[in-house]
Amino acid sequence: MSELVRQSSPYIGAVYVQMGAIVLLGGIGYMMDRWRDSFPFYFVIGIGVGIIVGLYELAKLMLYKK
């Protein structure tokens, strides 16, 4: 069981990075929308950039694993 956990831990970490990027950048976009009174413009941009960053990290892990 511990070998399985050791092998899957990079992928679990990548999922947390993706979730964190979406939440953080979406939150920044939401705050900018409240400041600029332009909802949902920056929120959608923040979510989109968060998804791109998260998928990049996941692809980097899967393509360059040793």
PQR file with spaces between the fields and no chain letter, atoms N, CA, C, O and H, PARSE charges and radii, in Angstrom:
ATOM       1  N    MET     1       0.819   -1.197    0.000 -0.4000 1.5000
ATOM       2  CA   MET     1       0.000    0.000    0.000 -0.0000 2.0000
ATOM       3  C    MET     1       0.861    1.258    0.000  0.5500 1.7000
ATOM       4  O    MET     1       0.535    2.221   -0.694 -0.5500 1.4000
ATOM       5  N    SER     2       1.937    1.270    0.754 -0.4000 1.5000
ATOM       6  CA   SER     2       2.765    2.472    0.813 -0.0000 2.0000
ATOM       7  C    SER     2       3.456    2.736   -0.521  0.5500 1.7000
ATOM       8  O    SER     2       3.725    3.891   -0.853 -0.5500 1.4000
ATOM       9  H    SER     2       2.201    0.488    1.318  0.4000 1.0000
ATOM      10  N    GLU     3       3.745    1.703   -1.279 -0.4000 1.5000
ATOM      11  CA   GLU     3       4.341    1.890   -2.606 -0.0000 2.0000
ATOM      12  C    GLU     3       3.343    2.579   -3.541  0.5500 1.7000
ATOM      13  O    GLU     3       3.716    3.444   -4.333 -0.5500 1.4000
ATOM      14  H    GLU     3       3.527    0.765   -1.009  0.4000 1.0000
ATOM      15  N    LEU     4       2.103    2.195   -3.442 -0.4000 1.5000
ATOM      16  CA   LEU     4       1.054    2.821   -4.247 -0.0000 2.0000
ATOM      17  C    LEU     4       0.898    4.295   -3.888  0.5500 1.7000
ATOM      18  O    LEU     4       0.741    5.142   -4.767 -0.5500 1.4000
ATOM      19  H    LEU     4       1.800    1.492   -2.799  0.4000 1.0000
ATOM      20  N    VAL     5       0.941    4.591   -2.614 -0.4000 1.5000
ATOM      21  CA   VAL     5       0.838    5.979   -2.162 -0.0000 2.0000
ATOM      22  C    VAL     5       2.040    6.776   -2.642  0.5500 1.7000
ATOM      23  O    VAL     5       1.894    7.922   -3.068 -0.5500 1.4000
ATOM      24  H    VAL     5       1.068    3.904   -1.899  0.4000 1.0000
ATOM      25  N    ARG     6       3.223    6.185   -2.579 -0.4000 1.5000
ATOM      26  CA   ARG     6       4.432    6.876   -3.024 -0.0000 2.0000
ATOM      27  C    ARG     6       4.379    7.169   -4.521  0.5500 1.7000
ATOM      28  O    ARG     6       4.798    8.241   -4.957 -0.5500 1.4000
ATOM      29  H    ARG     6       3.342    5.254   -2.233  0.4000 1.0000
ATOM      30  N    GLN     7       3.875    6.237   -5.298 -0.4000 1.5000
ATOM      31  CA   GLN     7       3.801    6.430   -6.740 -0.0000 2.0000
ATOM      32  C    GLN     7       2.723    7.434   -7.136  0.5500 1.7000
ATOM      33  O    GLN     7       2.875    8.139   -8.133 -0.5500 1.4000
ATOM      34  H    GLN     7       3.535    5.366   -4.943  0.4000 1.0000
ATOM      35  N    SER     8       1.654    7.507   -6.381 -0.4000 1.5000
ATOM      36  CA   SER     8       0.559    8.401   -6.745 -0.0000 2.0000
ATOM      37  C    SER     8       0.678    9.789   -6.126  0.5500 1.7000
ATOM      38  O    SER     8      -0.090   10.680   -6.490 -0.5500 1.4000
ATOM      39  H    SER     8       1.530    6.934   -5.571  0.4000 1.0000
ATOM      40  N    SER     9       1.593   10.000   -5.221 -0.4000 1.5000
ATOM      41  CA   SER     9       1.687   11.297   -4.544 -0.0000 2.0000
ATOM      42  C    SER     9       1.986   12.464   -5.486  0.5500 1.7000
ATOM      43  O    SER     9       1.438   13.543   -5.259 -0.5500 1.4000
ATOM      44  H    SER     9       2.217    9.276   -4.925  0.4000 1.0000
ATOM      45  N    PRO    10       2.818   12.328   -6.530 -0.5600 1.5000
ATOM      46  CA   PRO    10       2.992   13.474   -7.433  0.2800 2.0000
ATOM      47  C    PRO    10       1.693   13.882   -8.133  0.5500 1.7000
ATOM      48  O    PRO    10       1.449   15.069   -8.349 -0.5500 1.4000
ATOM      49  N    TYR    11       0.875   12.911   -8.480 -0.4000 1.5000
ATOM      50  CA   TYR    11      -0.387   13.220   -9.151 -0.0000 2.0000
ATOM      51  C    TYR    11      -1.380   13.869   -8.193  0.5500 1.7000
ATOM      52  O    TYR    11      -2.132   14.761   -8.584 -0.5500 1.4000
ATOM      53  H    TYR    11       1.074   11.947   -8.304  0.4000 1.0000
ATOM      54  N    ILE    12      -1.384   13.431   -6.962 -0.4000 1.5000
ATOM      55  CA   ILE    12      -2.241   14.054   -5.957 -0.0000 2.0000
ATOM      56  C    ILE    12      -1.794   15.500   -5.737  0.5500 1.7000
ATOM      57  O    ILE    12      -2.627   16.398   -5.606 -0.5500 1.4000
ATOM      58  H    ILE    12      -0.773   12.706   -6.644  0.4000 1.0000
ATOM      59  N    GLY    13      -0.484   15.721   -5.697 -0.4000 1.5000
ATOM      60  CA   GLY    13       0.037   17.072   -5.568 -0.0000 2.0000
ATOM      61  C    GLY    13      -0.349   17.946   -6.746  0.5500 1.7000
ATOM      62  O    GLY    13      -0.651   19.126   -6.570 -0.5500 1.4000
ATOM      63  H    GLY    13       0.193   14.992   -5.803  0.4000 1.0000
ATOM      64  N    ALA    14      -0.342   17.379   -7.950 -0.4000 1.5000
ATOM      65  CA   ALA    14      -0.724   18.143   -9.135 -0.0000 2.0000
ATOM      66  C    ALA    14      -2.191   18.551   -9.080  0.5500 1.7000
ATOM      67  O    ALA    14      -2.548   19.642   -9.524 -0.5500 1.4000
ATOM      68  H    ALA    14      -0.097   16.420   -8.093  0.4000 1.0000
ATOM      69  N    VAL    15      -3.032   17.694   -8.544 -0.4000 1.5000
ATOM      70  CA   VAL    15      -4.452   18.030   -8.401 -0.0000 2.0000
ATOM      71  C    VAL    15      -4.615   19.185   -7.413  0.5500 1.7000
ATOM      72  O    VAL    15      -5.418   20.090   -7.641 -0.5500 1.4000
ATOM      73  H    VAL    15      -2.742   16.808   -8.183  0.4000 1.0000
ATOM      74  N    TYR    16      -3.857   19.156   -6.321 -0.4000 1.5000
ATOM      75  CA   TYR    16      -3.935   20.258   -5.359 -0.0000 2.0000
ATOM      76  C    TYR    16      -3.427   21.563   -5.962  0.5500 1.7000
ATOM      77  O    TYR    16      -3.969   22.631   -5.676 -0.5500 1.4000
ATOM      78  H    TYR    16      -3.204   18.421   -6.136  0.4000 1.0000
ATOM      79  N    VAL    17      -2.393   21.485   -6.793 -0.4000 1.5000
ATOM      80  CA   VAL    17      -1.896   22.692   -7.464 -0.0000 2.0000
ATOM      81  C    VAL    17      -2.971   23.243   -8.391  0.5500 1.7000
ATOM      82  O    VAL    17      -3.191   24.453   -8.439 -0.5500 1.4000
ATOM      83  H    VAL    17      -1.953   20.618   -7.026  0.4000 1.0000
ATOM      84  N    GLN    18      -3.641   22.361   -9.127 -0.4000 1.5000
ATOM      85  CA   GLN    18      -4.683   22.813  -10.039 -0.0000 2.0000
ATOM      86  C    GLN    18      -5.838   23.454   -9.273  0.5500 1.7000
ATOM      87  O    GLN    18      -6.315   24.523   -9.653 -0.5500 1.4000
ATOM      88  H    GLN    18      -3.462   21.378   -9.087  0.4000 1.0000
ATOM      89  N    MET    19      -6.283   22.818   -8.213 -0.4000 1.5000
ATOM      90  CA   MET    19      -7.374   23.390   -7.416 -0.0000 2.0000
ATOM      91  C    MET    19      -6.957   24.726   -6.816  0.5500 1.7000
ATOM      92  O    MET    19      -7.734   25.681   -6.814 -0.5500 1.4000
ATOM      93  H    MET    19      -5.896   21.949   -7.904  0.4000 1.0000
ATOM      94  N    GLY    20      -5.733   24.790   -6.307 -0.4000 1.5000
ATOM      95  CA   GLY    20      -5.257   26.030   -5.709 -0.0000 2.0000
ATOM      96  C    GLY    20      -5.151   27.159   -6.713  0.5500 1.7000
ATOM      97  O    GLY    20      -5.497   28.300   -6.408 -0.5500 1.4000
ATOM      98  H    GLY    20      -5.102   24.015   -6.309  0.4000 1.0000
ATOM      99  N    ALA    21      -4.671   26.845   -7.920 -0.4000 1.5000
ATOM     100  CA   ALA    21      -4.550   27.875   -8.951 -0.0000 2.0000
ATOM     101  C    ALA    21      -5.918   28.407   -9.352  0.5500 1.7000
ATOM     102  O    ALA    21      -6.087   29.614   -9.523 -0.5500 1.4000
ATOM     103  H    ALA    21      -4.390   25.918   -8.168  0.4000 1.0000
ATOM     104  N    ILE    22      -6.889   27.523   -9.503 -0.4000 1.5000
ATOM     105  CA   ILE    22      -8.233   27.956   -9.890 -0.0000 2.0000
ATOM     106  C    ILE    22      -8.854   28.813   -8.793  0.5500 1.7000
ATOM     107  O    ILE    22      -9.426   29.866   -9.075 -0.5500 1.4000
ATOM     108  H    ILE    22      -6.751   26.542   -9.364  0.4000 1.0000
ATOM     109  N    VAL    23      -8.744   28.368   -7.550 -0.4000 1.5000
ATOM     110  CA   VAL    23      -9.348   29.116   -6.441 -0.0000 2.0000
ATOM     111  C    VAL    23      -8.635   30.454   -6.237  0.5500 1.7000
ATOM     112  O    VAL    23      -9.286   31.486   -6.073 -0.5500 1.4000
ATOM     113  H    VAL    23      -8.279   27.513   -7.321  0.4000 1.0000
ATOM     114  N    LEU    24      -7.312   30.440   -6.246 -0.4000 1.5000
ATOM     115  CA   LEU    24      -6.556   31.674   -6.007 -0.0000 2.0000
ATOM     116  C    LEU    24      -6.781   32.694   -7.119  0.5500 1.7000
ATOM     117  O    LEU    24      -7.112   33.847   -6.844 -0.5500 1.4000
ATOM     118  H    LEU    24      -6.782   29.602   -6.379  0.4000 1.0000
ATOM     119  N    LEU    25      -6.603   32.279   -8.372 -0.4000 1.5000
ATOM     120  CA   LEU    25      -6.749   33.232   -9.469 -0.0000 2.0000
ATOM     121  C    LEU    25      -8.205   33.630   -9.688  0.5500 1.7000
ATOM     122  O    LEU    25      -8.488   34.763  -10.078 -0.5500 1.4000
ATOM     123  H    LEU    25      -6.334   31.342   -8.596  0.4000 1.0000
ATOM     124  N    GLY    26      -9.124   32.708   -9.441 -0.4000 1.5000
ATOM     125  CA   GLY    26     -10.539   33.073   -9.493 -0.0000 2.0000
ATOM     126  C    GLY    26     -10.893   34.071   -8.405  0.5500 1.7000
ATOM     127  O    GLY    26     -11.674   34.995   -8.635 -0.5500 1.4000
ATOM     128  H    GLY    26      -8.895   31.788   -9.124  0.4000 1.0000
ATOM     129  N    GLY    27     -10.322   33.891   -7.220 -0.4000 1.5000
ATOM     130  CA   GLY    27     -10.544   34.837   -6.127 -0.0000 2.0000
ATOM     131  C    GLY    27      -9.967   36.209   -6.418  0.5500 1.7000
ATOM     132  O    GLY    27     -10.584   37.227   -6.106 -0.5500 1.4000
ATOM     133  H    GLY    27      -9.687   33.141   -7.033  0.4000 1.0000
ATOM     134  N    ILE    28      -8.790   36.235   -7.014 -0.4000 1.5000
ATOM     135  CA   ILE    28      -8.194   37.518   -7.403 -0.0000 2.0000
ATOM     136  C    ILE    28      -9.071   38.204   -8.447  0.5500 1.7000
ATOM     137  O    ILE    28      -9.302   39.411   -8.378 -0.5500 1.4000
ATOM     138  H    ILE    28      -8.289   35.407   -7.268  0.4000 1.0000
ATOM     139  N    GLY    29      -9.554   37.429   -9.412 -0.4000 1.5000
ATOM     140  CA   GLY    29     -10.452   37.985  -10.424 -0.0000 2.0000
ATOM     141  C    GLY    29     -11.738   38.516   -9.821  0.5500 1.7000
ATOM     142  O    GLY    29     -12.236   39.566  -10.227 -0.5500 1.4000
ATOM     143  H    GLY    29      -9.366   36.448   -9.468  0.4000 1.0000
ATOM     144  N    TYR    30     -12.276   37.788   -8.851 -0.4000 1.5000
ATOM     145  CA   TYR    30     -13.497   38.231   -8.178 -0.0000 2.0000
ATOM     146  C    TYR    30     -13.263   39.547   -7.437  0.5500 1.7000
ATOM     147  O    TYR    30     -14.089   40.458   -7.499 -0.5500 1.4000
ATOM     148  H    TYR    30     -11.872   36.935   -8.521  0.4000 1.0000
ATOM     149  N    MET    31     -12.137   39.640   -6.739 -0.4000 1.5000
ATOM     150  CA   MET    31     -11.839   40.878   -6.011 -0.0000 2.0000
ATOM     151  C    MET    31     -11.633   42.046   -6.975  0.5500 1.7000
ATOM     152  O    MET    31     -12.058   43.165   -6.688 -0.5500 1.4000
ATOM     153  H    MET    31     -11.466   38.900   -6.688  0.4000 1.0000
ATOM     154  N    MET    32     -10.985   41.796   -8.116 -0.4000 1.5000
ATOM     155  CA   MET    32     -10.817   42.869   -9.106 -0.0000 2.0000
ATOM     156  C    MET    32     -12.165   43.296   -9.677  0.5500 1.7000
ATOM     157  O    MET    32     -12.388   44.480   -9.929 -0.5500 1.4000
ATOM     158  H    MET    32     -10.640   40.887   -8.349  0.4000 1.0000
ATOM     159  N    ASP    33     -13.067   42.331   -9.881 -0.4000 1.5000
ATOM     160  CA   ASP    33     -14.406   42.676  -10.360 -0.0000 2.0000
ATOM     161  C    ASP    33     -15.156   43.536   -9.357  0.5500 1.7000
ATOM     162  O    ASP    33     -15.852   44.475   -9.741 -0.5500 1.4000
ATOM     163  H    ASP    33     -12.886   41.369   -9.676  0.4000 1.0000
ATOM     164  N    ARG    34     -15.022   43.225   -8.088 -0.4000 1.5000
ATOM     165  CA   ARG    34     -15.687   44.043   -7.064 -0.0000 2.0000
ATOM     166  C    ARG    34     -15.089   45.445   -7.040  0.5500 1.7000
ATOM     167  O    ARG    34     -15.808   46.428   -6.864 -0.5500 1.4000
ATOM     168  H    ARG    34     -14.456   42.462   -7.776  0.4000 1.0000
ATOM     169  N    TRP    35     -13.776   45.534   -7.216 -0.4000 1.5000
ATOM     170  CA   TRP    35     -13.094   46.821   -7.185 -0.0000 2.0000
ATOM     171  C    TRP    35     -13.457   47.655   -8.416  0.5500 1.7000
ATOM     172  O    TRP    35     -13.681   48.861   -8.308 -0.5500 1.4000
ATOM     173  H    TRP    35     -13.191   44.736   -7.359  0.4000 1.0000
ATOM     174  N    ARG    36     -13.515   47.007   -9.590 -0.4000 1.5000
ATOM     175  CA   ARG    36     -13.781   47.712  -10.844 -0.0000 2.0000
ATOM     176  C    ARG    36     -15.260   47.713  -11.231  0.5500 1.7000
ATOM     177  O    ARG    36     -15.644   48.350  -12.212 -0.5500 1.4000
ATOM     178  H    ARG    36     -13.333   46.028   -9.678  0.4000 1.0000
ATOM     179  N    ASP    37     -16.090   47.005  -10.467 -0.4000 1.5000
ATOM     180  CA   ASP    37     -17.525   46.881  -10.735 -0.0000 2.0000
ATOM     181  C    ASP    37     -17.766   46.373  -12.164  0.5500 1.7000
ATOM     182  O    ASP    37     -18.484   46.987  -12.952 -0.5500 1.4000
ATOM     183  H    ASP    37     -15.778   46.488   -9.669  0.4000 1.0000
ATOM     184  N    SER    38     -17.139   45.231  -12.463 -0.4000 1.5000
ATOM     185  CA   SER    38     -17.226   44.688  -13.821 -0.0000 2.0000
ATOM     186  C    SER    38     -17.503   43.191  -13.829  0.5500 1.7000
ATOM     187  O    SER    38     -17.069   42.489  -14.743 -0.5500 1.4000
ATOM     188  H    SER    38     -16.555   44.733  -11.822  0.4000 1.0000
ATOM     189  N    PHE    39     -18.220   42.692  -12.822 -0.4000 1.5000
ATOM     190  CA   PHE    39     -18.467   41.250  -12.724 -0.0000 2.0000
ATOM     191  C    PHE    39     -19.174   40.758  -13.972  0.5500 1.7000
ATOM     192  O    PHE    39     -20.116   41.422  -14.406 -0.5500 1.4000
ATOM     193  H    PHE    39     -18.571   43.262  -12.079  0.4000 1.0000
ATOM     194  N    PRO    40     -18.807   39.688  -14.559 -0.5600 1.5000
ATOM     195  CA   PRO    40     -17.859   38.621  -14.256  0.2800 2.0000
ATOM     196  C    PRO    40     -16.593   38.657  -15.097  0.5500 1.7000
ATOM     197  O    PRO    40     -15.955   37.616  -15.257 -0.5500 1.4000
ATOM     198  N    PHE    41     -16.199   39.794  -15.639 -0.4000 1.5000
ATOM     199  CA   PHE    41     -15.091   39.860  -16.587 -0.0000 2.0000
ATOM     200  C    PHE    41     -13.791   39.306  -16.008  0.5500 1.7000
ATOM     201  O    PHE    41     -13.260   38.328  -16.535 -0.5500 1.4000
ATOM     202  H    PHE    41     -16.717   40.640  -15.509  0.4000 1.0000
ATOM     203  N    TYR    42     -13.271   39.900  -14.947 -0.4000 1.5000
ATOM     204  CA   TYR    42     -11.999   39.449  -14.379 -0.0000 2.0000
ATOM     205  C    TYR    42     -12.124   38.084  -13.703  0.5500 1.7000
ATOM     206  O    TYR    42     -11.158   37.323  -13.661 -0.5500 1.4000
ATOM     207  H    TYR    42     -13.703   40.694  -14.519  0.4000 1.0000
ATOM     208  N    PHE    43     -13.293   37.777  -13.182 -0.4000 1.5000
ATOM     209  CA   PHE    43     -13.518   36.472  -12.565 -0.0000 2.0000
ATOM     210  C    PHE    43     -13.348   35.357  -13.594  0.5500 1.7000
ATOM     211  O    PHE    43     -12.685   34.356  -13.322 -0.5500 1.4000
ATOM     212  H    PHE    43     -14.078   38.396  -13.217  0.4000 1.0000
ATOM     213  N    VAL    44     -13.935   35.525  -14.757 -0.4000 1.5000
ATOM     214  CA   VAL    44     -13.820   34.520  -15.816 -0.0000 2.0000
ATOM     215  C    VAL    44     -12.380   34.421  -16.299  0.5500 1.7000
ATOM     216  O    VAL    44     -11.888   33.321  -16.550 -0.5500 1.4000
ATOM     217  H    VAL    44     -14.473   36.339  -14.978  0.4000 1.0000
ATOM     218  N    ILE    45     -11.708   35.542  -16.431 -0.4000 1.5000
ATOM     219  CA   ILE    45     -10.294   35.521  -16.828 -0.0000 2.0000
ATOM     220  C    ILE    45      -9.465   34.805  -15.770  0.5500 1.7000
ATOM     221  O    ILE    45      -8.594   34.003  -16.109 -0.5500 1.4000
ATOM     222  H    ILE    45     -12.109   36.436  -16.227  0.4000 1.0000
ATOM     223  N    GLY    46      -9.719   35.078  -14.506 -0.4000 1.5000
ATOM     224  CA   GLY    46      -8.983   34.416  -13.429 -0.0000 2.0000
ATOM     225  C    GLY    46      -9.205   32.918  -13.410  0.5500 1.7000
ATOM     226  O    GLY    46      -8.257   32.152  -13.236 -0.5500 1.4000
ATOM     227  H    GLY    46     -10.426   35.729  -14.231  0.4000 1.0000
ATOM     228  N    ILE    47     -10.447   32.489  -13.588 -0.4000 1.5000
ATOM     229  CA   ILE    47     -10.744   31.056  -13.640 -0.0000 2.0000
ATOM     230  C    ILE    47     -10.043   30.424  -14.842  0.5500 1.7000
ATOM     231  O    ILE    47      -9.459   29.347  -14.724 -0.5500 1.4000
ATOM     232  H    ILE    47     -11.217   33.111  -13.730  0.4000 1.0000
ATOM     233  N    GLY    48     -10.099   31.084  -15.989 -0.4000 1.5000
ATOM     234  CA   GLY    48      -9.453   30.550  -17.195 -0.0000 2.0000
ATOM     235  C    GLY    48      -7.954   30.417  -17.036  0.5500 1.7000
ATOM     236  O    GLY    48      -7.378   29.395  -17.408 -0.5500 1.4000
ATOM     237  H    GLY    48     -10.574   31.959  -16.085  0.4000 1.0000
ATOM     238  N    VAL    49      -7.318   31.433  -16.491 -0.4000 1.5000
ATOM     239  CA   VAL    49      -5.870   31.368  -16.272 -0.0000 2.0000
ATOM     240  C    VAL    49      -5.543   30.301  -15.233  0.5500 1.7000
ATOM     241  O    VAL    49      -4.536   29.604  -15.362 -0.5500 1.4000
ATOM     242  H    VAL    49      -7.786   32.264  -16.189  0.4000 1.0000
ATOM     243  N    GLY    50      -6.370   30.166  -14.214 -0.4000 1.5000
ATOM     244  CA   GLY    50      -6.159   29.123  -13.213 -0.0000 2.0000
ATOM     245  C    GLY    50      -6.237   27.731  -13.813  0.5500 1.7000
ATOM     246  O    GLY    50      -5.439   26.860  -13.470 -0.5500 1.4000
ATOM     247  H    GLY    50      -7.187   30.732  -14.109  0.4000 1.0000
ATOM     248  N    ILE    51      -7.190   27.517  -14.704 -0.4000 1.5000
ATOM     249  CA   ILE    51      -7.303   26.221  -15.378 -0.0000 2.0000
ATOM     250  C    ILE    51      -6.086   25.965  -16.248  0.5500 1.7000
ATOM     251  O    ILE    51      -5.557   24.854  -16.262 -0.5500 1.4000
ATOM     252  H    ILE    51      -7.839   28.225  -14.983  0.4000 1.0000
ATOM     253  N    ILE    52      -5.635   26.978  -16.973 -0.4000 1.5000
ATOM     254  CA   ILE    52      -4.458   26.817  -17.833 -0.0000 2.0000
ATOM     255  C    ILE    52      -3.223   26.500  -17.004  0.5500 1.7000
ATOM     256  O    ILE    52      -2.454   25.606  -17.360 -0.5500 1.4000
ATOM     257  H    ILE    52      -6.065   27.881  -16.962  0.4000 1.0000
ATOM     258  N    VAL    53      -3.021   27.214  -15.909 -0.4000 1.5000
ATOM     259  CA   VAL    53      -1.864   26.958  -15.045 -0.0000 2.0000
ATOM     260  C    VAL    53      -1.929   25.550  -14.462  0.5500 1.7000
ATOM     261  O    VAL    53      -0.924   24.839  -14.436 -0.5500 1.4000
ATOM     262  H    VAL    53      -3.645   27.939  -15.620  0.4000 1.0000
ATOM     263  N    GLY    54      -3.094   25.154  -14.002 -0.4000 1.5000
ATOM     264  CA   GLY    54      -3.249   23.819  -13.434 -0.0000 2.0000
ATOM     265  C    GLY    54      -3.008   22.719  -14.450  0.5500 1.7000
ATOM     266  O    GLY    54      -2.339   21.731  -14.145 -0.5500 1.4000
ATOM     267  H    GLY    54      -3.910   25.732  -14.023  0.4000 1.0000
ATOM     268  N    LEU    55      -3.541   22.875  -15.648 -0.4000 1.5000
ATOM     269  CA   LEU    55      -3.328   21.867  -16.687 -0.0000 2.0000
ATOM     270  C    LEU    55      -1.875   21.830  -17.144  0.5500 1.7000
ATOM     271  O    LEU    55      -1.357   20.766  -17.483 -0.5500 1.4000
ATOM     272  H    LEU    55      -4.084   23.677  -15.896  0.4000 1.0000
ATOM     273  N    TYR    56      -1.214   22.990  -17.155 -0.4000 1.5000
ATOM     274  CA   TYR    56       0.205   23.022  -17.499 -0.0000 2.0000
ATOM     275  C    TYR    56       1.019   22.224  -16.486  0.5500 1.7000
ATOM     276  O    TYR    56       1.892   21.443  -16.865 -0.5500 1.4000
ATOM     277  H    TYR    56      -1.636   23.854  -16.879  0.4000 1.0000
ATOM     278  N    GLU    57       0.738   22.418  -15.217 -0.4000 1.5000
ATOM     279  CA   GLU    57       1.461   21.679  -14.180 -0.0000 2.0000
ATOM     280  C    GLU    57       1.205   20.178  -14.289  0.5500 1.7000
ATOM     281  O    GLU    57       2.124   19.379  -14.111 -0.5500 1.4000
ATOM     282  H    GLU    57       0.029   23.052  -14.910  0.4000 1.0000
ATOM     283  N    LEU    58      -0.023   19.794  -14.576 -0.4000 1.5000
ATOM     284  CA   LEU    58      -0.348   18.380  -14.735 -0.0000 2.0000
ATOM     285  C    LEU    58       0.345   17.793  -15.964  0.5500 1.7000
ATOM     286  O    LEU    58       0.880   16.686  -15.901 -0.5500 1.4000
ATOM     287  H    LEU    58      -0.770   20.444  -14.721  0.4000 1.0000
ATOM     288  N    ALA    59       0.338   18.518  -17.069 -0.4000 1.5000
ATOM     289  CA   ALA    59       1.010   18.041  -18.283 -0.0000 2.0000
ATOM     290  C    ALA    59       2.511   17.949  -18.077  0.5500 1.7000
ATOM     291  O    ALA    59       3.148   17.007  -18.549 -0.5500 1.4000
ATOM     292  H    ALA    59      -0.097   19.417  -17.120  0.4000 1.0000
ATOM     293  N    LYS    60       3.077   18.917  -17.379 -0.4000 1.5000
ATOM     294  CA   LYS    60       4.514   18.892  -17.102 -0.0000 2.0000
ATOM     295  C    LYS    60       4.879   17.657  -16.296  0.5500 1.7000
ATOM     296  O    LYS    60       5.907   17.028  -16.547 -0.5500 1.4000
ATOM     297  H    LYS    60       2.560   19.682  -16.996  0.4000 1.0000
ATOM     298  N    LEU    61       4.053   17.313  -15.343 -0.4000 1.5000
ATOM     299  CA   LEU    61       4.301   16.133  -14.523 -0.0000 2.0000
ATOM     300  C    LEU    61       4.183   14.856  -15.349  0.5500 1.7000
ATOM     301  O    LEU    61       5.015   13.957  -15.226 -0.5500 1.4000
ATOM     302  H    LEU    61       3.218   17.824  -15.138  0.4000 1.0000
ATOM     303  N    MET    62       3.165   14.773  -16.178 -0.4000 1.5000
ATOM     304  CA   MET    62       2.926   13.541  -16.924 -0.0000 2.0000
ATOM     305  C    MET    62       3.908   13.355  -18.080  0.5500 1.7000
ATOM     306  O    MET    62       4.271   12.224  -18.403 -0.5500 1.4000
ATOM     307  H    MET    62       2.489   15.502  -16.278  0.4000 1.0000
ATOM     308  N    LEU    63       4.336   14.438  -18.698 -0.4000 1.5000
ATOM     309  CA   LEU    63       5.227   14.314  -19.851 -0.0000 2.0000
ATOM     310  C    LEU    63       6.684   14.120  -19.468  0.5500 1.7000
ATOM     311  O    LEU    63       7.437   13.492  -20.213 -0.5500 1.4000
ATOM     312  H    LEU    63       4.042   15.357  -18.435  0.4000 1.0000
ATOM     313  N    TYR    64       7.091   14.642  -18.329 -0.4000 1.5000
ATOM     314  CA   TYR    64       8.501   14.602  -17.949 -0.0000 2.0000
ATOM     315  C    TYR    64       8.765   13.760  -16.718  0.5500 1.7000
ATOM     316  O    TYR    64       9.761   13.976  -16.029 -0.5500 1.4000
ATOM     317  H    TYR    64       6.478   15.152  -17.724  0.4000 1.0000
ATOM     318  N    LYS    65       7.895   12.804  -16.426 -0.4000 1.5000
ATOM     319  CA   LYS    65       8.139   11.965  -15.249 -0.0000 2.0000
ATOM     320  C    LYS    65       9.297   11.017  -15.525  0.5500 1.7000
ATOM     321  O    LYS    65       9.514   10.588  -16.658 -0.5500 1.4000
ATOM     322  H    LYS    65       7.085   12.628  -16.987  0.4000 1.0000
ATOM     323  N    LYS    66      10.028   10.701  -14.476 -0.4000 1.5000
ATOM     324  CA   LYS    66      11.219    9.858  -14.622 -0.0000 2.0000
ATOM     325  C    LYS    66      10.929    8.451  -14.218  0.5500 1.7000
ATOM     326  O    LYS    66      11.815    7.597  -14.274 -0.5500 1.4000
ATOM     327  H    LYS    66       9.852   11.049  -13.555  0.4000 1.0000
